[in-house]
Amino acid sequence: MLRATIIIVAVVLRKDKSMSEVNDRKVAIIGCGFVGSSSAFALMQSGLFSEMVLIDADVNRAEGEALDISHGLPFAKPMKIYAGGYEDIADAAIVIVTAGAGQKPGETRLDLVKKNVEIFKSIIPEIAKQDFNGILLIVANPVDILTYVAAKLSKLPQGRVFGSGTVLDSARLKYLLGEHLDVDNRSVHAFIIGEHGDSEMAAWSSANVSGIPLNDFCEMRGYFKHEESMKKILEEVKNSAYEIIEKKHATYYGIAMSVRRICEAIIRDEKSILPVSSIQKGEYGIENVALSIPAIVGREGVEKVVPIKLSDTEKKELIKSAETLKNVLGTVEF
């Protein structure tokens, strides 16, 4: 009996020893294009990390970005920033994947599916080989499809693999509502949910300004054409990326700030409620697809989805968005 106990303990200890210890002050970014480098810059300024490794298929690009950002360190907090390889990510608290083909003028995010799934089929297995035990944050588009692919290929616990989702879209909604109502956009509480793309929707039923239902606050500010205004603002949110890409060929500052916000919630274990993209398990009758619904985000990743109040019409729109994504997933091999 004693001998059996000793054997069991030895097996457990051996298993623990083989697992990579997570360094809470280390982040890795895979992909050093506009989004990856902007995210690296935002994270350098945040003071959240003391070590950051940049990885890119173009090693010179990664080295150049690391040098450029490092030269600003005399004005920031101490940090080690360097170009590296997959072997450097094993102990990272968060690995952020921004690598992938960028969205071109006239392209939808879903048009990128096949190109970027192929890229992920080479990246995610490399991450899995490193015995990585941190959080895998997907930022590349189409983020919902790639989050699902990454979760399946990495075999990490689902809560530890999620995407930036509609965090940026929700920020755009708050910004536009703040401008419309002439009020501080930080006082606006509203979510864009569903796909990070054309089928996304605004959860108007739960939207409020410092606890006052949105329509009531609008009327306080002299606005009464609710349906007309909501439709116009939602279209502006949906078309924001297209407009920016048309004008400057890429979007990266807004998403970089979104990445920083998500990392804050993880590293500080804030338990913040953010509309990140995660694989659903039955909320609103949706499952086996990744999309954005507000969730509690902390040190362990997505801890719990928060089913906010939706009208019957909004529920139908959300289910339709889920079906759109499922149809795309059905065309993908991984």
N, C-alpha and C positions, 0 to 999 in steps of 0.2 A: 504493500500500500504506500509506504514511504517512498519507495523507489519510483513508483508511477508518478507521484506528486512532483518529485524532483525533475523527472523527464519533462512534464508539462510546463513547469516553470522555465526550464532551459529553452524550450521551444518558443515560449512567449518572449523571453529576453532576446533571443536571436532575431525574432521578427522585428522587435522595436529598434534594435541596433541597425537593421538594414534600412529603416525608414529615414528619409532626409529630414533633418531638423530645420524648421522654418525660421528664417531671419525676418522678424517683423519690420525691420528697417530697410528691407531690400525690395526693389521692384525691377522687373525686366519688361522691355518693350520689344516686340517682334514686328519689324516693319518700320523703316525710317523715312517714309514719304512725308507728305505735308501733315497728315493726321498724327503719325507717330512722333515726328520731331516737335510738333506743336504741343502734343501731350507731354513729351519729355520736358519741354521748357516750362509748362505749367506746373508739373510735378516738382521740378527743381525749385521753383519759387515757393511752393507750398510748405516746404520744411518737413514734410511727412516722412521722408526717407533719407538715409545716410549713404545709400549705395544704389546706383542705377546702371544696369547693363543694357546696351542697345544692340540689337541683332538685325541684320539685313542680308539678303542675298548678295547685295553690293557692299562688300566689306569696306571699301573706301568711303561710301556714303555714311555708313554707321560711324566710322572713325572721325569723319569730318563733322558730323552732328555732335558727337561726344566732345570733340575739341571746342567747337563753337559755343556750346552751352556751358562747358567747364570754365571758359574765360569770363563768364559772368559771376562765378562763385565768390569773388571778393566782395560782391554786393549782396550775397545770400548766406544761407547757413552752410556749414561744412558738409561736403558730400563728395563721394567718389563716383565719377561718371566715366564709363569706358565702353568701347566696342568689344563684343565678345561672341561666344558661340552658345549652342544649346547646353553644353556642359556647365555653363555658368548660371543656369536658371534653377537648378535642383533645390536650392534653399531659399528661393525668392518667396516673399509673402504673396505677391501678386504678379502674374504674367499677363500682360496686356497684348492682345494680338490685333494689330492694325494692318497687317500685310494683306495685299490683294490688289486687284485691278481697280482703278478709280472710276467713278461715275463720270461719263462724258456728256456734253450737252445733248439733250434729246433722249438720253438713256434713262430708264427707270432703275431703281435699285435691284429689282428682280431680274433685269436683263444681265446682271453680273453673275448670276447663279453658277452656271457651269464653269466659267473661268475661275471663280474664287473657291468653289468646292474642290477643284483640282489642286489649287494652291494649298488648301487646308489639308488635303490628303497627304501632302508631304510635310507640313508643319506639325500637325497635332501628334502624329506617331512619334516624332522626334522629342516632343515635350514629354510624352508618356514614358519614353525610354529613360528619362532622367530621374525617375522615382519622385516626381514632383508632388508635393502635398499642400500647396497653397491654393489660392483662388485664381481661376482662369477667366479673365474678363475679355470677352469678344467685342471688338469695335468695328471691324471690317464689315462692309455691306455685301449682300443683304443680311443684316445682322441676325435676324430671327432664324433664317435658314442655316446660317453658319454656326449659330449657337447650338442648334439641334445637332448638326454634324459634329461639332467639337465635343459635345457631351457624349455622343455615342462612340467616337473614335478614341477619346481620352480615357474612357471608363472611370473617370473621377465621380465621386458622389454628385448627384445632379445639382444640389444646392451650391456647390463650389464651382460650377460652370454656368455663367450667365452672360448676357449681352447688355450693352449700353442702352439698347431698346429705345424707348420714347422719352428718355430723360431730357434730351435736347429739344424734342418736339414740344414737350410740356413747358420747357423754359421759354420757347418761342411763343407759346400760347399765353403764358403769364405776361411776357413782355408786351404783346399786342393788346391784351386786355388792359394792362396798366396804361398804355398809351391812349387807348380808346376812352378810358374812364378818368384819365388824368389823376392817377393814384399810384403810389409806390408799388411796383410789380412784385415786390417781396411780400406784400400783403394779400396778393392774389393766390388762391389755392385752387388749382384746377389741373386735371390730368388729360393727356392724350394717351389712349390705350389701343391695343391691337397690334397690327403690323407697324413697323417703322417704315412706312411707305404709303402708297396711294390708297390703301384700304383702311388706314388708321382713322380713328374717330375721337371726338371730344366727349368726355363724360360730363356733359352739362348739368346733369341732375345733381351731382355732388359739388359743383363749382360754387365757390363763395369768396367773398372779400372780407377777411377778418371775422368770419363766422356769419356774415350776412349773406343769405342766398343771392346768387349772381343777379337774377332778374330784379330782385328788390333793390340791390345796390345800383343797378343800371337806372332804375326809375328815380332813385335819389339824385342821380347825376343828370337827369333830364332825357334819358334814352328809353323809348317805349317800343321800338320796332325790334323786338327780341329775335324773332326767327331770321329776319333779314340780316341783322348784325352778326348773329352766331354763324350763319352760313358764310358770310363774307370773311370773318376772322378765321374760321376753320380752313377755308380755301387758301388764305394767306399763309397759314402754318404749313399746309401740305406743299405749297409751291415755293416755300422759302429756299430750300436747297436748289431747286431748279433755277430760280432767279439768281442766286449767288453764283452757281456754276456757269450760267450764261454770261455773267458779268466778269468773273475772275477765274473761271475754269475749275474751281475746287472750293470746298468748304472745310475749314479746319480749326479755326479759333473757338467757335461755339462748342464743337464736340470735344476739344481739348479741355475746356472748362468743365464739361460734363464728366469727363474721365477723372479729372481732379476731384470733383464732388463725390463720385462713387468711391474713389480710393479713400477719401476722408471718412466716409461712412464705415468702410471695412476696417481700416487701420485703427480708428478711434473706437471701434465697436459701438457706433452711435445708435444702432437699431433704428436708423432713419427709414422712412417710407418713401421709396423711389420707384418709378415705373420702369423697372429693368425687364429685360426679356429673359424668361426662364421657361422650362418645359412645364406645361400645365398638367394638373392631375385631377381634373374634374370640376374646377370652379366654373360656374356658368355653363356646365355641361361640356366644357372643352378639355380635351386631353391629348397627349402624344403629339404636341406641337409646341414650339417655342414662340411666345409673343409677349407683349408687355401688359402686365396688370400690376398695380402698385403692390410692393412687397417690402417686408421688413428686411433691411440689409445691415449686416454686422460682420463681426470677425469671422464667422463661419460661412459667410456668403449670404445667399437668399435663405432666410430662416422660415418665413411664412408668407404666403400670398394673402393680401388684404382685399377681400371682396367688397369693394365700395358700392354704394347704392347706384343702380342703373335703372332707367325706365325700360319698359318692355321693348320699345323701339331701339334703344341703345343696346340691349342684350342681343337683339337680332343682328344689329350691325357688327357687334363684336364676334358673334358666331360666324357671320359671313366673312369677316376678316380672317378668322381662323381657317375657314374652308379654303380661302384663297391661298394661304400658306401651305396647307396640306396638299393642295393640287400641285403646287410647285415641288414640294418634297417628293411627290410621287414620280417626278421626272429625273430625280437625282440618284446617282449610284455612288455609294461610299461603303 
